Amino acid sequence: MTSRYLVARAGEADPVVPGPFAAHSAGFRRWAVVGEAAAAHTGFGICDLEPGGRVDAHVHSFEESVFVLEGRLVLDTAEGSVQLGPGDYGLVPVGLAHAARNPGPGPARWADMLAPQPRARFGDDTFLVPALPAGDPVPVDVRDPRTRSFGHIDPANMDPGRQTQDQLAVSASMRTALLVYSGITVKMMVDSDLGAQLQTMFMVQYEPGGVAGTHDHPLEETYLVLEGEVDASFDGDVHRLTPGDVAWAGVGCVHGFSNPADRPVRWLETQAPQPPSRHSYRFTRDWDYLRDALA
C-alpha cells in the first residue's frame, strides 16, 4: 500500500463482527477492506451472514449500497421487506431505519459501500433503533416502484450484443444503457437516478485486450474483481488482480487497467464522492501531448 492506493487479496480476508453490532446481531461478520486507515471518503467491505442470522434495526449518517454475491438477504424497512439474491443491488439512504436477516438455506455474502466514510470515533456513525416489522419479503423487481431503490444485474447484461428490446430484462430506460468503448463495457447501478447523492456503484467488463490508459480522478474508487483477471497499474506499480481481490485508488492515484487473458474480466466498482459533471477523468496521455507540444 502507498498513501494513494491499496490492494487486498481474497486470501487476506479477516471478517469480524463490527463494533456497533457486537450485541445486536447474530451470525454477522464483515471484512472491512477500505476504511479510515487508507481512505478519506470510502468505507468498503465484504459481509457474511449465516443462515438464520440477523442484524438488528439501525440507522446510519451515511449512504449504504449493497451488491449480493451469494445467498439470500432480506432487508426490512418501515416501507416493507425486500429479498435480494445474487446480482441484486440496492441503496439505503442516509437515516433510513433498516434491519437484515438471512432466511437461508445457505450463507449470504454481499459487498457494501459506505459514503461518507464511517468514523470509528463516533461509533461508526451507526445508531441502534427499535425493532422493525419483519414482513413477508418481496423480490427485487426493477419495474415495480415499490422496490425503486433496488435493481438487478447479470453478466449477460454486460453483453453489447444483447441489448435489443426483446432481450432486455428491464424497461427501456437509461438504466439499461451500456457505455461501450475500447473493449470496455460499463453499466451503472447505484447513482443519482436510483437516489444516491454521495456515491456510485457500477459494473465494468473488459474484453480480451481491453485497455484503459492511465488516468486519475478527483474522487476515490474501489474495485472488487468478480471473474477473470486484470493487470492494474497504481502509481506505476502493476498488480494482477483475480476473483475476490479488492483494490482502492485514492485522489491523485494514477491508475490504468488491461485484460491480459483470453476471456473477459468483470468487476464491481464504486466511487465516492459522486463524479463532478465535468473533468472527472484526467488522462495522462492528454497532458503529455500538451507537454510535448509546448516543448
N, C-alpha and C positions, 0 to 999 in steps of 0.2 A: 504493500500500500504506500502511496505517497499522499501529500496533502490534498491532491486533486482527484484521486481515483482509488477504487477498492475492487479487488477480485476475491470472491469467496467460493470455494469448491463445494460441490454437493456433499463430499465425504467429510467436510468440516462442520456439518450441521450439528448444532448443540441446543435443541429446543428445551425451554424451561417454562414454568408457569409464570406469567407476567405478574409483577408485584401486586397491582390492584385486584387481581383475581385469585390470589393465594387462598382466600377463604370464601370465594364467590364463584367457583367453577368446579367442575368435575371432569377429569379426563382431557383437560385442555392444556396444550403446550404451544409455545411459539419460538421459532428461531429468529431472533432479531438481527437480521443481516446488515441493514443500514440504519444507523441512528446517530446519536449525538457524538459518538467517538469519531465519526468521519464527516458527516454531512451537516448542513445548516438548515435545509428545508425538508428533507426526506426521512420518513420512517417506513421501512420496507421489511417485511418478514414473511416467513412460511409458517402457517398454523396447522396444528393437528388436533382433532377432536375424536375421541374414542366412541365407538357405538354406545348409545345411551348417554353420552356426555353432554354437558351443558355449560354455558357461560351466562351468568346472571345479568339481569337488566342493568343498563348503564347508559350514560351519555358521554360524549367527548366534546372538547372545544376545538376539534379538528375534523376535517373530512376524512372518511374512510371508504376506500373502494376495495372490492374483493373480486378474485377470479378463482373459481373452483377447479382444482386439479384432479381430484378423485373423490368418490363417495357422495354422500348427500348431506347438505347443510340447510337447516331451517332457520330463517331469521324471523323473529317475532317483533312486530312494532305495534303501536297503537292503531295503525291503519289495517293490520291483519298480519297473516303469516305467509311467507313465501318460501318454497322449497327450491334450492339450487342444486344442480348436478354438474358433472364435468362439462366445461365450456361455458357455463353460465357466469355472468359477472353482474355487479351492481354497485350502487352508490349509497352510502349512509351519510346524509348531510350533517353539518355541524348542529349539535344539540338535539338530534333525534334519538329518543329512547329506544333501545333495541336489546334483544337477547338472542342467543344462538343455542341450537341443540342439534344433535345428530340422531336421527331416527333409525340408523343402521341400514343394512346389517353389517357393513364394513366401516372402517375408519374414514373420516373426512379430512381432506387436506386442501388448503387454499392459500393463495398469496394475498397479502393485504398491503395497501399503500396508504400511508397516513400523512396528511399535509394540512396545516403546517406541522412540523415535526413535534411529537410529544416531548415534554420536558420532565425528566426524572425528578427534578427538584420541586415540581408541582404535582407530584403523584401521577406522572404520565398523563396529566390533563384528562383524567378519567374519573367519573363520578357515579357511584352506585345509586340506583333509584329503585322505587318499589317495583314489585314483580308485574310483568305484563301478561295479559291473557295469552295462552298458548292455543291458538285456534287450529282448525284443520288447514294445513298449508296448501296453497295453490301453486302450480308450476309456473316458471317464467314463461310469459307469452308476450313477445315484443309488440304484438298488435293490440294487446289488452291494456287500456290506460290504467287499470288497477295495479299493474306491475311496471309502471312507467319508469321507475328508477333502476330497472334491470334489463339485461339483454343476454344474447347467446351468440357464440361464435364457434364454428367448426373449422378444421383445416381446409375443408372444401370451399369455405367462404373466401379463402385467400387465393383461389384459382381464377385468374383473369378470364379464362375461357368458360367459366360457369356463372356469368353474371347476367344472363338474359332473364327476362321477366318470368318465364316459366320455370326457371331453376332457382330463383331466389326464395329463401325460406321466410323472408320478411317483406313488408310492403316496400314499394319502390320509392325510397326517400334517400337523402344524402347519407343517412346512417348505413345504407347498403353499399355506398360507393367505395371503390378502391382507388388509391393513389398508386400508380404503377410507373416505374422508371428504372432504367439501367439494371434490369434483373431484380429489382426490389419491389415488393408489394407491401402496402401499409393500409390497415383498416382501423379506423377509430372505434373506440369502445366507450370509455368514460371521458366525457368532455362537457363543455358548457351546454351542448344540446341535450345531454342527459341530466343536466342540473348542477354539474360540478363547477366550482368557482376557483379552486385552489390547486388543481392537479389535472393531469390527463393520464389515461391508460389506453394502450392500443396494441395491436398485433403487427409484427413485422416478419416478412419472409423474404429470404434471398434465394434465388435460383442458383444452380452451379455457375460459378464465375461472376456472380453478382458482387458489386463493389460500391462502397460509399467512400469517397475521398475524405481526407482528414479535415475536420472542422471543429468548432466549439460553439457553445451556447451561453446566453445569459440566464441559465437555469440548470437544474440538476436532472440527470437521467439515471434510471436503473433498468437493468436488463436481466431477465430470467430465461435461460435457454430451455426450450421445451422439446425440440427434436433437432437432429443434425449437429453440426459443429461449425464454429465460426472463428476466424482469426480476428481478434480485436486488438487494435493498437490504442494505447493510452499514454499520452506524452512520450511517444517513441518506444514504449515497451510493448511487445506483442505477446498476447496470451491466447492460447487456443481454448475456447470455451465449449463445453459439451453439456448434455442434458442435466439439469439440476444445478448447474453453476449460475452464480449471480455476479454481476459486475455493476459498479456505480461510477459515474463520471460527474465531477463537480463543475461548478462555474469555471470556465477558463481551461479545462482539461481538453487538450487537442486529441480527438479520437476519430477512428475510422474502422470500417469493417470489410471483410471479404469472406466469401464462402469457398474454402479450399477443396470441398468434397464434390462427389458426383450426384448428390441428392440435395434437396432443399434444406435450409436451416430455418427454423422458426423460433421466435422468442416473444415474450411478453415484455413490453416496455412502458415505463412511466416517466412523467415529467412533473417537476414542481419548482417554482410556481408555473402556472399556465404560460405558454409562449406568448410573447407580445405579438401584435398584429403584423409587425414588420421586423426584419433584422433578427430573427430568432436563430438563424444559421450564419456562421462566419467561416467560409470555406478558405482553407489555406491557399489553394491554387489561385483564387481570385486576387488576393492581396500580394501573392508572389508575382503575379502578372504585372500588377501596378509597380512593384518594386523594380522589376526588370525594365519596364518601360521608362521609369524615371532615371534608371542608370544609363 
